[in-house]
């Protein structure tokens, strides 16, 4: 599974949401309006250009969708608000200059409702992506291999931090294994440090562990009995 969704895909989906919202609102307006709207394709092109430009200006495609934060959502709202304001001002200006043309058929409420639909659509898109990813992570967590981490030095702690933060990695740290009695009976990153005073296989069976993760700093001190169990 890819660690992130490419920015051009996020940008393309946002523009697709713009087009879908425009078509939906246009169709609804035509069902209740006395006169049908005209120049739909021209207006759609203008709307896509306006919202596409504000998306680039406010960088709504920036970041990782599955980790969307309040800052990302704020950029979406700012971009849509700026585009809606531009669209509304343009509609008013054209209506003031050409009051007898069909340009005014879009009605002044159209940009406002379109903006509200786009805020909802783009926020829902990001919420769905994040929810699906979290569900997939929870599903994959069950299948992660329970593992010991050999040693409790800086590299071992760094490896453990990575495994805890990146849930898609196939190994789940259970405990640090040390041969230094002074480091035992402590906890790092919420993971206990166990002192190895017996056979490694018995420890692995006791904690239902299937693998031993070893960093480069531990290779020189690695006992031979660990060779067939370790992953470097």
C-alpha positions as MATLAB code, in Angstrom:
seq = 'XXXXXXXXXXXXXXXXXXXXXXXXXXXXXXXXXXXXXXXXXXXXXXXXXXXXXXXXXXXXXXXXXXXXXXXXXXXXXXXXXXXXXXXXXXXXXXXXXXXXXXXXXXXXXXXXXXXXXXXXXXXXXXXXXXXXXXXXXXXXXXXXXXXXXXXXXXXXXXXXXXXXXXXXXXXXXXXXXXXXXXXXXXXXXXXXXXXXXXXXXXXXXXXXXXXXXXXXXXXXXXXXXXXXXXXX';
ca = [
       0.000    0.000    0.000;
       1.396    3.404   -0.936;
       2.325    5.725    1.900;
       0.481    8.633    0.338;
      -1.901    9.620   -2.431;
      -0.078   11.594   -5.187;
      -0.902   15.292   -5.180;
      -2.103   15.342   -8.776;
      -4.696   12.694   -7.879;
      -5.918   14.776   -4.921;
      -6.096   17.839   -7.175;
      -7.935   15.877   -9.890;
     -10.472   14.469   -7.409;
     -11.116   17.955   -6.031;
     -11.828   19.226   -9.562;
     -14.077   16.222  -10.200;
     -16.022   17.193   -7.062;
     -16.345   20.717   -8.484;
     -17.788   19.392  -11.753;
     -20.139   16.947  -10.005;
     -21.439   19.652   -7.670;
     -21.909   22.063  -10.599;
     -23.875   19.512  -12.665;
     -26.034   18.552   -9.675;
     -26.865   22.140   -8.755;
     -27.442   23.099  -12.395;
     -29.846   20.197  -12.877;
     -31.714   21.066   -9.686;
     -31.957   24.731  -10.698;
     -33.349   23.779  -14.122;
     -36.090   21.668  -12.525;
     -37.440   24.607  -10.493;
     -36.585   27.571  -12.744;
     -39.069   29.110  -15.170;
     -36.366   29.384  -17.826;
     -33.652   26.816  -18.465;
     -30.075   27.845  -17.933;
     -27.869   28.457  -20.946;
     -24.137   28.375  -21.716;
     -23.646   25.562  -19.205;
     -20.374   24.287  -20.666;
     -18.839   27.764  -20.804;
     -19.809   28.427  -17.200;
     -18.515   25.044  -16.123;
     -15.149   25.782  -17.719;
     -14.978   29.135  -15.931;
     -15.940   27.571  -12.602;
     -13.312   24.825  -12.939;
     -10.655   27.418  -13.772;
     -11.593   29.586  -10.777;
     -11.694   26.737   -8.272;
      -8.623   25.099   -9.810;
      -6.659   28.336   -9.445;
      -7.642   28.875   -5.803;
      -6.777   25.258   -5.028;
      -3.265   25.871   -6.360;
      -2.959   29.187   -4.504;
      -4.041   27.688   -1.170;
      -2.350   24.324   -1.874;
      -5.365   22.210   -0.935;
      -3.631   19.187   -2.478;
      -0.639   19.583   -0.154;
      -0.054   17.015    2.570;
      -1.143   13.428    3.034;
      -4.913   12.954    2.828;
      -4.951   10.034    5.281;
      -3.376   12.349    7.885;
      -5.626   15.340    7.141;
      -5.511   17.866    9.970;
      -7.397   21.021   10.910;
      -4.821   23.013    8.934;
      -5.572   21.010    5.767;
      -9.313   21.496    6.212;
      -8.787   25.212    6.799;
      -6.980   25.509    3.468;
      -9.897   23.783    1.723;
     -12.409   26.208    3.261;
     -10.235   29.219    2.396;
      -9.799   28.084   -1.210;
     -13.521   27.443   -1.705;
     -14.437   30.755   -0.049;
     -12.032   32.679   -2.284;
     -13.347   30.918   -5.408;
     -16.986   31.464   -4.389;
     -16.339   35.148   -3.724;
     -14.636   35.523   -7.116;
     -17.498   33.711   -8.859;
     -20.114   35.822   -7.050;
     -18.397   39.121   -7.802;
     -17.969   38.094  -11.445;
     -21.676   37.217  -11.717;
     -22.709   40.544  -10.188;
     -20.342   42.472  -12.450;
     -21.583   40.758  -15.618;
     -25.205   41.207  -14.575;
     -24.556   44.927  -13.919;
     -22.877   45.414  -17.294;
     -25.226   43.197  -19.341;
     -28.537   43.111  -17.411;
     -30.548   41.855  -20.385;
     -28.374   38.909  -21.281;
     -28.758   35.267  -20.251;
     -25.593   35.484  -18.203;
     -27.734   36.427  -15.205;
     -29.607   33.136  -15.523;
     -27.067   31.573  -13.166;
     -28.722   33.637  -10.397;
     -26.772   35.226   -7.614;
     -27.475   32.364   -5.231;
     -25.866   29.770   -7.503;
     -22.212   30.497   -6.543;
     -23.080   30.497   -2.836;
     -24.824   27.128   -2.895;
     -22.079   25.726   -5.120;
     -19.457   26.835   -2.600;
     -21.311   25.173    0.273;
     -21.605   21.941   -1.723;
     -17.886   21.993   -2.511;
     -16.845   22.532    1.104;
     -19.025   19.591    2.128;
     -17.837   17.404   -0.763;
     -14.124   18.015   -0.288;
     -14.299   17.585    3.481;
     -16.264   14.341    3.073;
     -13.675   13.120    0.545;
     -10.854   13.647    3.018;
     -12.840   12.145    5.886;
     -13.643    9.018    3.854;
     -10.008    8.517    2.800;
      -8.815    8.900    6.379;
     -11.506    6.564    7.745;
     -10.779    3.880    5.117;
      -7.049    4.038    5.817;
      -7.570    3.786    9.578;
      -9.831    0.771    9.022;
      -7.177   -0.874    6.831;
      -4.505   -0.171    9.446;
      -6.626   -1.756   12.169;
      -7.201   -4.795    9.957;
      -3.491   -5.143    9.195;
      -2.528   -4.688   12.833;
      -4.041   -8.080   13.668;
      -1.722   -9.760   11.151;
       1.476   -8.093   12.351;
       4.209  -10.430   13.548;
       4.931  -10.159   17.272;
       8.640   -9.434   17.645;
      11.392   -8.867   20.177;
      13.885   -6.018   19.723;
      17.450   -7.021   20.598;
      19.159   -4.425   22.794;
      17.940   -1.161   24.277;
      20.380    1.310   22.730;
      19.577    4.382   20.624;
      19.209    2.431   17.353;
      16.909   -0.138   18.927;
      14.732    2.616   20.426;
      14.650    4.429   17.081;
      13.547    1.217   15.354;
      10.810    0.698   17.944;
       9.531    4.255   17.538;
       9.279    3.680   13.801;
       7.393    0.408   14.213;
       4.949    1.980   16.658;
       4.234    4.985   14.437;
       4.079    3.145   11.095;
       1.267    0.640   11.591;
       1.573   -0.730    8.043;
       4.968   -2.283    8.893;
       4.552   -6.059    9.390;
       6.254   -6.272   12.811;
       4.782   -5.439   16.210;
       7.341   -4.815   18.981;
       6.536   -6.691   22.185;
       9.648   -6.142   24.314;
      13.336   -5.224   24.266;
      15.704   -8.107   24.988;
      18.932   -7.186   26.761;
      21.849   -9.134   28.166;
      22.750   -6.241   30.494;
      21.083   -6.724   33.876;
      21.289   -2.994   34.652;
      18.866   -2.121   31.859;
      16.238   -4.714   32.724;
      12.864   -4.108   34.414;
      12.490   -0.723   32.768;
      10.236    0.565   29.994;
      10.990    2.575   26.856;
       8.259    3.858   24.502;
       5.813    1.832   26.571;
       7.722   -1.371   25.718;
       9.295   -3.362   28.595;
      12.976   -4.295   28.714;
      13.499   -7.968   29.526;
      16.752   -9.451   30.807;
      17.728  -12.621   28.958;
      18.871  -15.112   31.582;
      17.722  -18.255   29.840;
      17.022  -19.783   26.454;
      15.723  -17.378   23.788;
      13.240  -19.937   22.434;
      11.563  -20.259   25.834;
      11.163  -16.467   26.010;
       9.670  -16.370   22.537;
       7.223  -19.126   23.377;
       6.246  -17.426   26.632;
       5.432  -14.100   24.933;
       4.145  -15.707   21.717;
       6.857  -13.988   19.681;
       7.879  -15.253   16.236;
      10.847  -13.074   15.316;
      13.760  -11.109   16.718;
      14.607   -7.720   15.175;
      18.263   -6.743   15.267;
      19.870   -3.386   14.444;
      23.354   -3.040   12.986;
      24.736   -1.961   16.359;
      23.840   -5.370   17.819;
      25.324   -7.566   15.104;
      28.755   -7.886   16.703;
      27.319   -9.086   20.014;
      24.674  -11.370   18.514;
      24.855  -14.909   19.997;
      24.854  -17.754   17.484;
      21.633  -19.231   18.853;
      19.787  -16.098   17.619;
      20.843  -16.435   13.981;
      17.841  -18.445   12.805;
      15.344  -16.159   14.579;
      16.582  -12.688   13.823;
      15.686  -10.163   11.145;
      18.316   -7.506   10.549;
];
